[in-house]
Amino acid sequence: MAMSSGAHRGTPDIPDGMSSDARETWPSPELISSWLGDAGYEFELRPGEDVEIPEDPEAQAAARQFRDVLGRFASGVTVVTSTSGGEPVGMTCQSFSSVSLEPPLVLFIPAKTSRAWPLIQRSGRFCVNFLGAEQAELSNQMASRGVDKFAGVDWTPSAATGSPVLAGTLGHVDCTIHAVHEAGDHYVVLGRVLELASSDVADPLLFFQGKYRTTD
């Protein structure tokens, strides 16, 4: 995607090096859904998925470039959980990272259109579950819309916040919400880690080039 070289330096809403029409080159949600899989899924992948642009050949080329380049970054797959009104809440999330050791902070990045995030935000707490290689179906279930995401799912309340800890995961971090920052069409959510644990599960579930992968 072409960007100018600082023509808008000093403009508050436009970072240095980005052209004023750069936002228009982001791919449409429909295009990304067509390449990433079932449109019935609500994966929290990466920023820019909710920007609507005309589906002309140039826009499609930009979307293809977006998918190809960002798809080359392999990541783990997590499920972020909480409780709302006494009921479990969860969403599949690829955008997760550790942030700080002192204090212990992590982050995840939900879209502003996420249905689960407002419930998690109101609870003030969340647990990030790291999925294992055999949990692709669990990831799909937690990303599905209009279903009982926790139907048939084995979980226990976490020690610190009571958020669901999913069985069979590599580990989890249990957090309170430390800060929330707007970032375009997403939020950057910082969590203060209260409790964490790992398991004997060895192999992670990975996401690479629009598909689940494992280390095998």
Secondary structure as UniProt FT lines:
FT   TURN            7..10
FT   TURN            12..13
FT   TURN            16..17
FT   TURN            20..21
FT   HELIX           22..25
FT   HELIX           29..36
FT   TURN            39..40
FT   TURN            47..50
FT   HELIX           57..70
FT   TURN            71..72
FT   STRAND          75..76
FT   STRAND          78..84
FT   TURN            85..86
FT   STRAND          87..93
FT   STRAND          96..100
FT   TURN            101..104
FT   STRAND          105..108
FT   TURN            112..113
FT   HELIX           117..123
FT   STRAND          125..130
FT   TURN            133..134
FT   HELIX           136..143
FT   TURN            149..152
FT   STRAND          155..157
FT   TURN            159..161
FT   STRAND          164..166
FT   TURN            167..168
FT   STRAND          171..183
FT   TURN            184..185
FT   STRAND          186..198
FT   STRAND          206..208
FT   TURN            209..210
FT   STRAND          211..213
//
